[in-house]
Amino acid sequence: MPARGGNSADLLAYTARMKNELANASSPYLRQHAHNPVHWQEWNETTLAHAKRADMPILLSIGYSACHWCHVMAHESFENADIARAMNENFVNIKLDREERPDLDRVYQLAHQALSGRTGGWPLTIFLDPQDLTPFFAGTYFPPSPRHGLPGFGELLQRVRDYFDTHRDELRQQNERLREWLARASAASNDEIPATDEVTALAVQRIAARFDPQNGGTRGAPKFPHTCELELLLECAVGTSPLPQTNDALTTQDCANMALLALRSMAARGLQDHLGGGFFRYCVDATWTIPHFEKMLYDNAQLLPLYARAAAAFDDPVCAQAARGIVAWLQREMTARDGAFFSALDADSESDRGGLEEGAFYLWTREQLREVLSDSEFAAIEAGYALDGAPNFEHRVWHLVKARTLEQIAEKLGRSQTDVQRDLASAREKLFAARAQRVRPATDDKVLTAWNALMISGLARAARALREPEFYEIAARAMASLRESTWTGGALYANLVAEAQSRIPGFIDDHAFLLDALLETLQADWSDEHLSWAMHLADAMLEKFEDRLHGGFFFSAAGHATPLQNPKNFTDEALPSGNAVAAQALLRLGHLLGESRYLEAAERTLRAAGSALRQYPDACATMLHALREFHAPRTQVVIRCTPDETAVWREAFGEALREKRIEREQVDAFFIPAEAKSLPGALTLRKPRKGGIAYVCTGMSCRAPIHSPRRLIDVLRESAKS
């Protein structure tokens, strides 16, 4: 297929001399493609300018390191010399890590939906007009030759390039229509802020309508955790703002039942790694049995505080064990030397049959189990994890899934529960040690600010719920790493890299999630420096991202040069809505400091989200939390005391919470040293005194200062009753 369409012979000659430029990319995913015969380029001004001058269409391939089908397409097509030659001769080929540039992924996923009428996914394969970066053809995975109703990738390249060369006028018209569609899709709304009860009731009704009463989660397959929905159910079940009683069909107990069924099912079955801890991305079936085996930091960051909160609220040992398993996995496999967290573990790994296979690291044959375990240990594992039935993975091996309770195993084997529990524990230890000798899945050691901030916040919340101070220490190390490496010259970056040219300016998610994490960790260990950092982040959000006309925050800043569209997203996706987290964090910081700028920005965001909250509140679960805190601000306790006085005040605060009249997730408590000077805003009025003093405020209403720990307990009791 000869090259065509360039503006000059020199430009075409330059294109012909291009080579693969990914060897030094900051992204491990991009570096995985550094040895492809495809002349991959990174997304940057130089590459885009060359494509525009040469008038060469751009083939943009978007994926991420833990994506199974990304690996399949790479092996089948990008390592194929003939296909690579066709790509090199006729396209400027750009490889993109969607986790480094979520703005570009969002835009082109939405464009794929518009062009194809279907939801997208990864790998995302997009062909762009080089003049304005508008996509004119889009798809996901393509095989090298026709199958499954899909054209072969080599054939597709020919057809796409032919169409680009011979139908430019039609393409320009299509591109204009697509840009208009994208503009309408991101059109701003400025609505009234809804009342909490009505939209919360509707959200829970919709969640309940699609809930799987046998397995938990949403009915059908595939099954995703949907953590934001689960957090809403937990909030309605145990929070200070329970499910509105105007909803006759559902009760707070219904919310508790749904949340617990989902959490327990995910923990017991195939979504959780029963040997190493942590959760996989999602399950491909309706019963949480077989996962896609990648482990993502952001999933576990959201599941950790959910399991910890459920464990504390319901005294549930299954949830507590799941939460502690996430932290054990995080420390063992996902933490860099400086304390920051890696992004993901791959789904694929080297199998004993040779070559990469999905899940190979986690799967077992009966023979492999028998080699490692004693007879009694094997019997316990066989009964407990359903190895006495047919293999559950491809009819040949087992993925471990808890099938029976301890009591049921003991009854089946005719043994005591104590003996069975001992054998299960020793068997898991042996299997974990044996598994460690296998070839591990690849680690995506990319460090992303937003994902780290989610985990830091989750660790802080879990530390409070489970009374695990060690979790705070892990969070503090990660926060120090972010402060050292991603906060440079008063600007926040989205990735932790040494090379300045590879740093990506932070998006709204980075700023909002980190602000939230700072407010969580400040409750464990007060730092004037971190409070100042939080204020800088809040100011940066208002300056760089806020839509001053319509309210809410754009995903990208001007420096990102995101093409086609800059969305304001109010719904939750794999990550919570950045707008929702921003609104919630600004409310908390605004009330703490008495800073009206932050409170007004949060109000404008909720006004902008009003239409989304009314139309699809179940997709706006995190925004519902912000809405609830707008109408009923959380209680904030500021305690000024010396280090010697801190213990007795913390004990008093903890005693009030242990009565379970007050839900810890609804109270912020900041222990500010008596010697702290030059505190900003309303904190200047929170003066210290000998013996310690507590200030309790809810929104803009404050109690009289409290001079004894015992009185603090009484006041918090009274607040819980009111």
N, C-alpha and C positions, 0 to 999 in steps of 0.2 A: 504494500500500500504506500505509494509515494507521498511525500509531504507536499502540501498545497497551501496556498492562501496567504503566505507571509507578505509583508510590505516591501521587503528588499532581500536581495541575495545575501547581504551581510548579516541581516538578522537571522535568516534561515541557517546560515553557516554557524552563527553563534549558538543557535538552538541545537544544531547537530553536535557541537562540542560540549554540550552540557553533560554533566555526570551526576551520579547520586551524591547528594550533599548532606545525608543524614547521619554520618558517622559521629559528628560532634554535637548532635542535637541534645537539648536538655531533657527531652522526654525519652524514657526507656522504650516506649512503644515505637517512636520514630526510629530509634537506634536498632530495633529489631529488623527494620527494613533497609538498613544501611548496605546490605550485600545483595539486595535484589538487583537484577539487571535493568530494572526501571530507573530512569534518571530522576528520582524523586527530589523535589525541592521543598523547602519549608515555606510556610505562608509568611511572606515579608514584602516590604516595599519593592525590593530589587526584583524579586520573582514576578510580582504582579505588574510592575512597569514593563518588564521585558515581554510578558505575554501580550500586553496592550500594544506595544510598539510593533511586535511581530504579527499581531492579529491572529494569534494561535489560541484556539479554545483551550480552556483549562479543564483538566480532569482532577477533581478534588475528591480524595478518598479519606473519609473520616472514620476513626475507630478508637480503640483503647486496648491496653495491653492484656486485660483479662477477658477479652471478647473471643469466644470460641470460633464463631463464624468469620471473624476477621482473620484469624490464623488460617482457617481453611481456604479462604479466598487468596491469601498471600501465597500459600503453598501451591495452590492449583494454577493461579494466573500470574501473580507478580514474580514468581520464580520461573515462569515459563518463558524461554528465550524468544519464541515467536510472538507471543502476546506482548512481551516487554518491548520488542522492536516496534510493533505497531503503535504502542503508547508513546514511545520516544519520538517517532517520526511525525506524529500527527497531533500531539497534545503537549502542553506544559503540565507536568504531573506534580501535584502537590499532595503530600501526606500530612494529615492533621490529627493531633491527639485531642479528642473532644474534651478531655478533662483539663487540658491546659487552656483551650479556647472555647469555653462553654457558650460564649456569645455567638460565635460562628456556627456552632452545632445547632443552637436554638433556631437561628435564622434559616439554615438550610434544611433542617428537619421540617419546619413549617412550610418551606417552599416545596419540599418533596410531597407533603400532604396535598398542597394545592395542585401540583402537576399530575400526581398519580391518583388522587382520591383515596389514598390509603395512608395509614400511619407508617412512620419510618422505622428506624432501628439502625443497628450497626452490623457490618460495615455500611456506611452511607456512601453511595457513589453518585457524584453530582458533576454534571458538565456545565461549565460557566462560559458565558460570553465574556471575553477578556476586556471589552470596552467598559462595561459597567458592573461586572461580577454577578449579573443576574443569571440564575440557572435556567437552562432551556431543556434539560432532560435530567431525570433523577431516578434512582433505584437504590436497592440495598445490595444484597449478595447476588452475584452472577457467577454461574459455573463456567469453566473453560469451554465446554461444548454444551449444546442444548440438552436440558433435562428438567424434569419437574415443571414443565410449562414455561421455563425461562430460556431466553436466548443465550447462546454461547457468548462469552465475553469478547472473544476475537471478532465474531460477527457483529456484535453490538458496536464495537469501536468503529468498524467500517461504516455502518449505517449512520451513526451519530456524526462522524466527520463529513460524510457525503451530504447530510442534511444541513449541517452548518455552512458548507461551501455553496450550496445551491438554493437555499431558502432564507437568505439573510433578512429580506424584507418581512417575511412572515415571522421570523424569530424576533425581530425588533418589536413588532406588534404584540406578539405573545409576551415578551418581556415587559412591555409597558402595562399590559393587563395584569401580569403577575405582581408588579410593583404596586399597582393600585389595590390589588387584593390584600397584599401585605400591609399596606397603609391602613386599610379598613380594619384588618384584624387587630391592629395595635392602636386603634383610635381610642383616645382618652374619654373617660366618662367622669362626670362630677355629680355624684348622687348624694342624697341624704344618708346619713349614717343610720343603719337599721337598729332596732332594739335587739338585744341579745336573745331573748327567749324564743321569739318566732323563728329566727334563722337557725338557731341551735336545734330546736325541735325538728325542723324540716331536715337538717343534716343527719340527725340520728335516725329519723324515719327511713331515709334513703339508704343509709348504711345497713340498717336492719333488714330492709327489703331484699338486699342482695347478699345477705350474710349466710354462710354455710353452717347450718345448725349441727352437723355431724363433725366437721373438721375444723371449724373456725375459719376466719378470713372470708374473702369473697368467693361465692360459689363458682365451681368450674375450674378450669386450668387454662394457662399456668397460674400458679399461686404466688403472689408477692406479699410481703409482710404488711404493706400499707401502714407504716408506723404513725403517720400523722392522724389517720383515722382512729387507730388504737389509742393514741394519747387523748383524743377527744372523748372517746368512750370512758377512759379512766377518769378524766376530769369530771365528766358528768356523774360518775359513780362515787367518787371519793372526794372531789374538790369542794371548795366553799361555795361554788355556783353549780349546784346539782341540776339534773335534767328538769326543765320547766314542767310544772305540774299541769300546764294547759294541754300537754300531750297525753291523752287518755290511754293510748295503746301501749306505751312503753314507760317503764319505771327506771329509777336509778339501779335497781337490782338487775334489770335486763341489760343495762350498759355494763355492769360489773361482770355478768355472766358471759356476755359476748367477748369482752376484753380478755377475761381469764381463759376461756375456751381457746381463743386464738393463740395466746401466749403459751399456754401449756402444750397445745398441739405442735406448735413450731419447735418448742424445746424438746419434746419427746420424740418427734419423728425426724425426717431426713434433712430438714433445714439446718439443724444444729450439728456441728461436728462433735460427736459424743466422746471422742478421745482427746482432741486438742483444744476444744472450746471455740467459741465464735460461731457465726452464722454465715451460711452461703447466701448467694444473691437472691435466688427464688427457686421454686420447685416447678417441674414441668407437668406434674399431674395434679389431680384434685385432692389428694390425701396427704400432701406434704411428705411424700416418700422419696422421690428422686430429684435432687437439685441440679441446676447448673452450678458447677463446683467452684466458681470464682468466689473469693471472699473480698468484699469491698469495705474499706474503712468507714465510708459514710453510712452504710447499712448498720454496721455494728455500733457506730457512734449514736445512732438514733434508738437502737434496740436496748442499749445499756441502761439509760435512765428509765425506760419503760419497765423493764424487768425489775429494776431496783425499786421503783415506786410501787409496783404491784406486790413485790415481796414484802415491803413495809406495810402497805395498806391492808393486806389480807393474810399476813404471816405465812406466806407461801414459800416453802423450801425449794420447790421446783424453779420458781422465778429467781430466787436468790442464787441458786446454783448456776443458772444460766447467765446471770449478770457477772458473777465472779469468773465464770469460764471465759467471757468476753475479755475481761481485764487480764487474765492469765495469758490468753492468746496474744493480746496486744503487747504485753511486756516481752513475751518470748520471741515473737516472730515479726512484729510490726514497728518496733521502736529503734530509731537510729541512735548512734552514740551520743548525740547532743540532746536526745530526749524527744525530738520531733517524730511524727508518725508517718510511715510509708502508706502508699495509696491502696495497694491491692495484692492479692495472691492470684496467680493464673488458675484457670480451670483445668488446663491440660498439663500433663507431666509425662515423663518417660515411663513406659510400661514394661513389664517383664517379657512382653512379646516383641519389644523393639518399636521405636517410634513414639510420637506423642499421642496420647489418648486422653480424652476428657475423664476426669475423676480417678485416673489410675492410682494416684497417691492414696486415695481414701478407701478403695474397694478391696474385698477379701474373698478368697475361696475357702471352702471348708478345710482343705488341706493346709493352707497357710495358717489358719487359726489353730489347727491341731498341732502344728509344729511348735507353736509358741506356748500353748496353754496345757496345764494339767487336765486330767479327766474331769475333775470336779469344776474347775474353772470353765472348761469348754461347755460342760452341761449347763452351767449358769448363763453363759453368754448365748448359747444356742436357744435356750428357753426365753431369755430376756429380750433378745433381739431378732426373734423369729427366724433363726437359721434352720428351724425344723420344718420350714416350708420351702417353696420353690425360690430360686434366686430372684432377687427383685431388680437386678440391673442387667439388661440385655440377655436374660435367661441363662447367665453363666456365672455371675459373681453377686456378692451382697454388698449393699451400702447399709451400714448399721443404723437401725431404726428401733427405738424402744417399743416393744409390742406388748409387754406385760409389766404389771407393777411388781414390786418386791414381794408382796403378799401372794400374788398369783404364781410367781416363779417358785416360791417356797412350797406352795401347795402342789404344784405340778411335779416337783422333784421329791416331795416328801421329806423336806429338810427344814431346819429352823431358818427364820429370816436373818438371824445374826450370821449364820454360816454362809448363807447365800450372799448377803451384803459384803462379807469379807472376800468371797471368791470373785464377785463382780469387780470390786475395787482392785484386787491384785491382777485380775485379767486385763482390766483397762490399762493399768500401768505397763504390763508386759506388751500389750498390743501397741501402745503408744511408742514404747522403746523400739519395737520391731519396725514400726512404720517409719520411724526416724532414720532408719538405714536405707530407705528408698530414695530415689531421686526426687527431690522436692520440686513442687511447682515454682515457676519463676516468680520473683517478687518485683512488683513495680515500685521501685524505691523513690519515685517522685514524691516530693513533699508539697502539698497544696494547703494554702492558708485556710480556705473555707472548710475543708474536710478536717484539718487539725483542730480548728476552732469548734466544730461540732463535737469532736471527741473530748476536747477539754471541758466543754460545757457538760457533756454527758457524764464524765468522770466526777466533776464537782457535784452534780445532782445525785449521782449514785453514792458518793462518799457520805453525803448527808443522810440519805435514806437508809443505807446499810451500816452506817457508823463505821466506815472504813477510812481512817485518815490517810492510809497509804495511797488511796486513789487520788487524794489531793496532791500528794507529792509527785505523782506521775504527771498530773495535769500541770503543776507548776513548772516542771522541767520543760515540758512542751511549750508552755507559754513563754518561758525565757528564751527558748530557741527561736520562736517566731519573732520575739522582740529584737533579737540580735540580728536576724537575717532577712526578715521580710519587711521590717519597718525601717526605711532608709531615707534620710533627708526629709523627714516629715511626710513621706508617702508610703502607702501600703502596697505591697506586691502580692500577686496571687500565687507565686511559687517561690520555693526556697532554693536558690541556686547561687553559686559564687560568681558566675560570669554576668556582668552587668547587662550585656547585650541580649542575654537570654531571659531576663526578668520581664514578667508580664504584669502590667499595672493591675491593681486589684479591681474586681467587679463589685457590684452591690452586695453579693453574697459574702465576699471576703470581709467587707467592712461590717455588715450587719451581724454575721455569725461571730466575728471576733469581739465586737462590742458586747454581745450577749455573753460570751465566754468570760470576758473581763468582769462583768457584773456578777457572774456566778462565783468566780474565784476570789473576788474581793471579799466575799462573805466568809471565806476560810482564812485568808491572810491579807489584812489590809495593807495597801501600798499606795502612798501618795502618787508615786510615779505611774502606777497602773490607772489610777483615777484620771490623771492628766492625759494619759494615752486614750482612755475611753472618750474623753471630751474631744480630743483631736479627731478621733474616728467619727464621732457624731457630727462634728463640724464639716468633715470631709464629705460625709454622705449628703449633707444639705448643699454643699457647694458644688460637688461634682456630679451628683446623680439625681437630685430632686427635680421633678417637673414643677416648676414654680407656678405655671399657669393652671394646671389641672390637678396637681397633687400626686403623691406617690413617687416612686423612684425608678428611673430607667436602669436596665441591667448593666449597661456599659457607660463608660465616660467618653469624653471627646477623644482622648488619647488612644482609645482602642480602634478607632476608625472602622467600626463594625458596619459592613455594607447593608443596604436595603432597608433595615428595620432595627430599631432599638426598643425592644419590648419592655413593658412594665407588667410583670407577672404577679398575679394575686393568688394563683392556685398552687397547691403543693404538687410536686412531681417526685422524682427520686430523692430530691432534697426539699426541705421546707421552703416555702416562698420567702425569698429575700425581702420583699416588701413587708410581709407579715412579721418576720423576725425584727426588721428595722423598726416597725411601729411599736412592737412590744418593748424592745430595748430602749427606745426613745422615751416611752412612757415611764419606764422604771428610772432611767437616768434623770429625766425631767423632774419627776417627783422628788427624787433624792436631793437634787440641787436646787429645786424651786426655779428651774429654767424654763420659761414660757416658750422659747424658740423650739425646744425639743418637743414639748407637749403639743404645740400648734402643728408642727410637721407631722407628728403621729396622727393628729386629727385629720389633717388634709389627706393623708394616706388612706385612712379608713373611709373618708368621703369618696375618694377615687375608687375604692374597692367596693362601694356600696352596691353597685349593680351586680357584680360577681357574687357577692355574699347573698343577695336575694335569689339569683338565678340558679347557682350551683354551690350552695353552702357546704355540701359534703366534700367538694374538691378544695375548699378553703378552710380546712380544719385549723391550720396555724393562724390564719387571719381571724378565725373565731376566738382564739385565745386573746389576741390583741383587742378585739372588740369587747370581750368580757372585761378586760383590764381597763379599757377606756371608760366603760359605764360603772364598773366597780373596782377601783384601783386596789392593788394588793397592799397589804399592811407592810410598812417598812419600820424596822427597829434599828435605831442608831444608838450604840452603847459606847460611851467614852470612859475608859478605865485604864489603869496601869497594867503592865504584864502580870504583876502579882495578884491583881483583882480579877483578871480575865476568867480564870477557871470557875469561880463561883457564879459569875454572871452567865457564862456558857451553860453551866449546869442548870441554872434556873430556867433559861430559855429552853433547854432540852427537856426539862421536866414538864413544862407546859405543853410541848409538842407530844410527849409520850402519852398524854391523856387522850390523844386522838380526837380531841375536839377541834384541833387546829391542824390543817394539812400543810406540811412543810413547803410544798410547792407554791403555796399562796402567801408566803411570808418571806421577805428579804430581811436579813439581819447582818448588820455591819458593825464589827467591833473595832472602833477607831482608837488608836493609842491616845492616851491623855496628852502626851507630849507633841502630837501632830500639830503643826503650825500652818498658817496660811491656807486653810481649807476654803474651797470655792463656794459661791452661792449660799444656799440656805444652810450648808454645813458650818458656816462661820457662826451661826447662832447656836450650834450644838456644843456648848461650852462644857469642859470637863469639871469635875469636882472630886474632892477626896472621898474615897470609898466607891467611886463609880456612879454613873448616872445614865439613865436610858430615856430616849425620846421615841415615842410610838406615834406614827402618823399614818393615816390612810388617805391617799390623795392629798388634798389641800387642808385636811382637818387633822389637828394634832392634839393629843392628850397633854395634860400637865406633865412636866418632867417627873420621872420616877427615880426615887433615891435608894431603893433597896431591891435586891434580887427577888425577895418574896413578893413585893408589890408588883413586880413585872409579871410574875406568874398570874396574879389576880387580874391584872389588866388584860392579859392575853386571853384568859378565860372569859372575861366579860366581852371582849371583841368577838370571840367565837360564837357567843350566844346571840349577839345583836345582828 
